[in-house]
Amino acid sequence: MGSQWPSILNFLTYLAVTIPIFAFGIFVFLYTTPYKEYQLIADGANTDDPQKVAAAKAAAHDLGGKILGLTIVLASAVYNSVGLLDLVVWGILGTVFQVLIFYLFELVTPFRVVSEIPKGNVSVGIFASRLSIAAGLLMAALISY
């Protein structure tokens, strides 16, 4: 066990840097969308209103996809970083590009994502989710290059 301490300390150090970047990413996602994901999700619980239930599902898919996409980027940044500063740079860049890709998606679609999710368009939420995951995978590959 004594020989594991450097690895444990390294794990804890990278965890202490990664968790705040992850929290920052979620904050950025929540701040940059005009709808309030957590409020939509909460409003969909314990209600008989099918529109609120659908909006909650759409928001959960959208936010969940953003979180997964960011997690994929951060995992690649941790794996490929040569130091903590490298991890911070790639983590923040990954967050910024996840947001930019969401709004690029908003520009090229024939519908407004930011208005469809609160209306309960679950299909748009699922599609946005998959886009965020795909973007995360691509950025993770670019980090490792």
N, C-alpha and C positions, 0 to 999 in steps of 0.2 A: 504494500500500500504506500510505503514511503516514496517509491519512485513515481507514483501517480500524482503527487502534489503539484508539480509544474503543469501537468495537463489539466488538473482540476482548476488551478488558478487561471490558466489560459481560458478555459471554458467560462469561468465566472466573469472574467474581464470582458470577453467578447459578448457574453449575455448582457452584462451591464451597459454595453454600448448599443447592442442591437435592439433591446426592448424600448429604449427611448426613441430610436429611429422608427420603430414599428408604431409606437404611440403617436409620434409626429405625423407619420403617414396617414393613420386613421383620422387624426385631427384635420389634416389637409383635405382628405376626401369629404369629411363631414362639412367642413367650412366652405368648400368650393361648389357644392351642389346647392341649388336654390331650395330644394325640398329637404326636410329634416327626416333622415332615414330612421333614427331611433323613435321619433314621434309617430311616424307612419307604422312602424312595426308594433309599437305599443297600442296604437289605436285599433289595430287589427285583432287584438286579443279580446276575448270576452264580449264580442259584438255579433249581432245578427246581420249587420250591414255588409252585403257581399262586396260592395265597392271598397270598403275599408279593409276587408280581409284580403282582397286581391291586391290592393295597394301595399299592404304589409308584406305579402309574398314577393311582389315585384321589388320592393325596397330591400328586402332580405337577400334576394338573389343578387341584386346589383352591388350592395355593400359587401356581401360575402365574396363575390368575384374579385372585387377590388382588393380585399384583404388577402385572398389567395394569391393574386397576381403579385402583390407587394411582398408576400412571404417568399414566393419563388425567387424574386429579385434579391431579397435580403439573404436567403440561403446561399445563393450563388456568390454574393458579395462576401459573405463570411468564408466560404470555401476557397475563393480565389484571391482574397485580399492578402497583401504582403504585410499589412499592419493595420492598426486601428484607424488611422487617418484614411487609408484606402477604403476601409469598410464604410466609414462615415460619408465619404465622397460618393461612392457608388450607391449607398442607401438613399441619400438625399436626391441624387440624380434619378434613381429609379422611381421615387415618389413623384417627382416633378413630371417625369415622362408619362407615368400612369395617368396623371390628371390631364396632361396635354392630349394623350391618346383618347381619353373619354370625350373631350371637347372636339377633337377632330372627328370622332365618330358622330357626335352631335351635328357637325356641319355637313357631313356627307350623306346622312340618312334622309329619306323623304318625310320623316316625322321628327318631332321634338322629343328627345329622350327625357329631358327634364320636365316635360309636361305629361308624358305618357305614364311614367312610373307612379306619380301621385294619383293619377286617374285609375290605376289598377291594371295596367297593361302588363301582365305577368310575362308575356312573350318578350317584350322589350327588356324587362329586367333580366330575364334569362340570357338573352342575346348580349346585353351589356356585360353581364357576368362572364360569359365565355370570352368576350373580347378582352376583358381585363386579364383573364388567365392566360390567353394566348400572348398578349403583350408582355406579361411577366415572363413567360417562357422565352420569348425572343430576346428580351433584355438580359435575362440570365445567361443565355448563350453568348450574347455580345460582351458581357462582363468577362466571360471565361476566355475570350479570344486573345 
